[in-house]
Amino acid sequence: MADYPIERIRRPLSAAVTVPGSKSITNRALLMAALASGPSVLTGALFSDDSRYFLESLNQLGFETHADEAAKEIRIRGLGGKIPGPGTSVYTGSAGTASRFLTALLALRDGVWTVNCSEQMSRRPMNGLFEALEALGASFVFTGEAGHLPAVVHGCGRPGREVTVATEKSTQFLSALLMNAPVLPDGLHIRTDGKRADGAYVKITTRMMEQFGCRVDHETGSGEFTVPGGQTYRPGRCDIEPDVSAACYFYAAAAVCGGSVTVRNLHADTLQGDIRFLDVLKEMGCQAEDTPDGICVTGPADGRLKSIDVNMKDFSDQALTLAAIAPFAGGVTTIRGIGHIRLQESDRIHAIVTELTGMGIRAEDIGDGVRIWPGKVQPYRVQTYEDHRVAMAFAVTGLASDGIVIGDGECTGKTFENFFDTLALLHE
């Protein structure tokens, strides 16, 4: 695994970059297209480790697909909720969306399949989804630790009509059930524990389901969802938005280096909740403008980044990004509502505190978040914990300080294969 030294930028930025398609939208679109009745084409699709594992799993299940990576296009023929191939094994790598969405797909059909995954994915939470699927009639044989992948899935054929699912550890459990529900004969009435049930990623799921022609009944704040059965996902064209999570690293670069960065083709009407990170940057002194080319962020006019106290529960993928620029703020920055990020690709709160401390920055674990003091960043090799967001976030720290090296940076391939090449464009 290679190290990536980050070169400090000593002048205001003036750059426009292109980021990959949204992982969240690409993988949801893959599942909905597979459940649709007929051919669909996904344009602007993400090609990365996560999406390739999802696509290859669909191929292993017998779906007819064609991928054109140069054109960022995927074609897939859906079979109206049927799985074309016989019982088989799929491998989902470290992709949380693929692991959870496909496990639900298989468990709610008649058949036996094996879902294998990487060692990293085998440590991530799955039990909330397993418990919900078992309540609907599926069963599982765990070949590793109970309640975790890998597992043999015994599908239930005709599942029950009502289920309760816990969403505190991951809203992907709820999204997995929601997306599979329309093609079930009786649909599903889903109750949640009320925690994070109206989160940004659930909203992406329900809005995309509606775009694909399926109805979801939900009253905001109720924690309950009703999906009528016997619906049909409408095949067709799905244009994938640029990934807001990826864009935010470049917007954060403008915040700490000064000047402006535009992310091409990303606009304010995005489905993605991480766009709220722009509100954080604006509160810290930046400006954001939606231009014809894309949203442009400009660093503080006086060059002084303000500190902030913010709850990031609904856009927690950007907690690392904020942590990476917090040392350059004028006061103490506090990030709250992110206790669940301990259970993602890595324990991200531990990563924030450990890596900032290694840089000579005071950082404190406050239970559901972190508190970070300003200071001078010291040269340091960042440990990435095989977590793409750790690598990308702290690369931004290196743009505004000397001697930051990102260790094992290939982990960015999970969602953004040419991240370091794109980052290098900021120096031009």
Secondary structure, DSSP 8 states (H G I E B T S, - for coil): ---EE-----S-EEEEE---B-HHHHHHHHHHHHHSEEEEEEES---SHHHHHHHHHHHHTT-EEEEETTTTEEEEEEETT---S-S-EEE-TT-HHHHHHHHHHHHTSSSEEEEE--HHHHTS--HHHHHHHHHTT-EEEESSSTTSSSEEEE--SS--SEEEE--SS-THHHHHHHHHGGGSTT-EEEEE-SSSTT-HHHHHHHHHHHHTT---EE-TTS-EEEE-SS-----SEEE--B-HHHHHHHHHHHHHH-EEEEEET--TT-S-GGGGHHHHHHHTT-EEEEETTEEEEE--TTS-B---EEE-GGGGGGHHHHHHHGGGBSS-EEEES-GGGGGSSS-HHHHHHHHHHHTT--EEE-SSSEEE-------EEE--TT-HHHHHHHHHHHHTSSSEEETTGGGGGGT-TTHHHHHHGGG-
